[in-house]
């Protein structure tokens, strides 16, 4: 197990962070982005007790969502008075996303567009409601802002690698699972560590408000460090302020692609089913989104998106997750 590493200038991570920051000031797609107030970026590694100490909520099946009702209606035939009709009348779907999660939701420094697997899922919903995948407003939010931005109606949808949990079902609603990820660890290239068990006494970073940070409660020997985003974790990692980063394999694959001195190790030690988040009151929208996802899984659109963004880092496309209903 290697406990030290040289500090170097975090050029690539800084490029991503600066690109995301610049993007918050400029437009993307057809609508200018408006960002939610952001917390003060972490200036230095700060330890934080994982938030899993509270007794987690229990439910019969966290993956159970609301079943679609009938065939997917055309954009010009949405039910009157529905949430979808309200979004169509507004002229755009408002979605909370990440701008620094490479492969899932990150700004392309050449085109200026935010793109990735999560963004593709959101654009499918915009296409179904408005007949135009570009009729979408992307709001850059942190992981900790996902639930509050849904609860206060700032966004219609969150597409930001969000794990479906019973706890979160008490606060918001989820679509059916659209991707199954798993939590792993990123360490320096020279490290011999292959799991969190090999990192006792070392500083492990994860974003605040995430299940990745909460899961560190199961590993009390490591020093949990909360950051604003995974890019913030990567900057701290490259500056030697933390020894490792933990998160979903999809996210860590994007970080490793930005740092040739880092690697993702070990087997996934959690199951992280991703769902699109929505307000708990918008059950009609949840049913509609589930119909959109079912169609994408059946017609090959889901696989095409996986192949474009994730196949190089994570291997051949698996079968899309099977939807579970029952609410």
PyMOL commands that set and color helices and strands:
alter all, ss='L'
color gray80, all
select helices_A, chain A and resi 11-25+51-53+75-77+83-90+117-130+143-151+166-169+196-198+211-218+230-238+249-258+283-299+301-309+311-314
alter helices_A, ss='H'
color red, helices_A
select strands_A, chain A and resi 27-28+31-32+64-65+93-97+100-101+105-107+114-115+136-140+157-158+173-174+179-181+183-188+203-207+223-227+244-248+262-265+272-274+277-278+324-325
alter strands_A, ss='S'
color yellow, strands_A
deselect
rebuild
show_as cartoon
